[in-house]
């Protein structure tokens, strides 16, 4: 199990909690991170199949600064390693995605998935226990009915608070290929799960049946030209979803049009500049993440070098393009040789859709202000994130004379990377995962 240590960096200024493993193994590497819709809970999944849920501290008059801190709320094993005997294939326990459902009652619900199976988990609190059973003792042993001479009314007695995680549904056997994304519909009744060639629609209450709504598998696999990399439902329109491809295109589909959404309603793709075409063009144009804005008006995509914002009413080109690490364009050959060019970076909006964030190498993450067009590079590291200290912007120089606070391209550590991140739905609080560490940064605290 993980060893948890409290640490207080902070974002623009970090109180943060870092989830850290002192005995670092492959299973401890964080593979997904997600705030729930209210931002009170934060869930992480790792390669060991575990889910750790953090809860936000409540503000008190004596310690108002604790409002931004997150502490461990629940830890449970979501997935176990399996073996497909029919295909002689090992199925990893790694958690690929976590998606929260909007809270309907006192309990919390989340979906978690590995390569093949999606599970619906219920996280609930219990601070009372029933006592005074007639047919069993307090320790649970069944009593001899002949010894029962009177009837008792069971009562609920206060007990220590317990947080229980229970698997309520298991959705399996619907994907031939690895699941890369899941998305909950705004109707709160359905969700989609996506693999390389198909998108399946599930009802949350039905585990043994799903509907295939996108299938791009050709009759001859040699004719395959692209794969699906991510898919997401529109935040307000329950009939609309979008999926991206490895060729850099996005398709917007309407489920009202037909049952099988192989024909799209809108097609978003930026024409390639022939002058910049190279051997790596198709690889770096592959979209690794896709996110609708909270307003539903825009669509954000992340490829290897850029983040693009698309207006749903303009298909021919992106509305905005932000260079994440353009200084790596000259190092694509070495990045291809060490497989870094296939890294899948995520991107997120802030609560007002005015700022976007995405990760990079050397544990750097980038923020772009859509209004002022300013951008900043920050670093998530234990050395640079001291308690209550303001994070200093970092700069990467291309060559020539290097200033004191700058980092050269050749000195970047490509084994340290921010692939997974999430932004609080209302506040300026972000969570970024760097290997086996979770950093939670927040805006300046008074």
HELIX and SHEET records of a PDB file:
HELIX    1   1 UNK A   26  UNK A   28  5                                   3    
HELIX    2   2 UNK A   64  UNK A   68  5                                   5    
HELIX    3   3 UNK A  145  UNK A  147  5                                   3    
HELIX    4   4 UNK A  221  UNK A  223  5                                   3    
HELIX    5   5 UNK A  274  UNK A  276  5                                   3    
HELIX    6   6 UNK A  281  UNK A  284  1                                   4    
HELIX    7   7 UNK A  326  UNK A  331  5                                   6    
HELIX    8   8 UNK A  332  UNK A  337  1                                   6    
HELIX    9   9 UNK A  340  UNK A  342  5                                   3    
HELIX   10  10 UNK A  409  UNK A  411  5                                   3    
SHEET    1   A 4 UNK A  18  UNK A  19  0                                        
SHEET    2   A 4 UNK A 437  UNK A 442 -1                                        
SHEET    3   A 4 UNK A 429  UNK A 434 -1                                        
SHEET    4   A 4 UNK A 418  UNK A 423 -1                                        
SHEET    1   B 4 UNK A  30  UNK A  35  0                                        
SHEET    2   B 4 UNK A  41  UNK A  46 -1                                        
SHEET    3   B 4 UNK A  50  UNK A  56 -1                                        
SHEET    4   B 4 UNK A  70  UNK A  77 -1                                        
SHEET    1   C 2 UNK A  82  UNK A  84  0                                        
SHEET    2   C 2 UNK A  89  UNK A  91 -1                                        
SHEET    1   D 4 UNK A  97  UNK A 100  0                                        
SHEET    2   D 4 UNK A 108  UNK A 113 -1                                        
SHEET    3   D 4 UNK A 118  UNK A 131 -1                                        
SHEET    4   D 4 UNK A 155  UNK A 171 -1                                        
SHEET    1   E 4 UNK A 181  UNK A 184  0                                        
SHEET    2   E 4 UNK A 190  UNK A 194 -1                                        
SHEET    3   E 4 UNK A 198  UNK A 203 -1                                        
SHEET    4   E 4 UNK A 210  UNK A 215 -1                                        
SHEET    1   F 4 UNK A 228  UNK A 233  0                                        
SHEET    2   F 4 UNK A 240  UNK A 245 -1                                        
SHEET    3   F 4 UNK A 250  UNK A 254 -1                                        
SHEET    4   F 4 UNK A 266  UNK A 268 -1                                        
SHEET    1   G 4 UNK A 289  UNK A 292  0                                        
SHEET    2   G 4 UNK A 298  UNK A 302 -1                                        
SHEET    3   G 4 UNK A 306  UNK A 311 -1                                        
SHEET    4   G 4 UNK A 320  UNK A 323 -1                                        
SHEET    1   H 4 UNK A 347  UNK A 349  0                                        
SHEET    2   H 4 UNK A 355  UNK A 359 -1                                        
SHEET    3   H 4 UNK A 364  UNK A 369 -1                                        
SHEET    4   H 4 UNK A 375  UNK A 379 -1                                        
SHEET    1   I 2 UNK A 395  UNK A 397  0                                        
SHEET    2   I 2 UNK A 406  UNK A 408  1                                        
END                                                                             
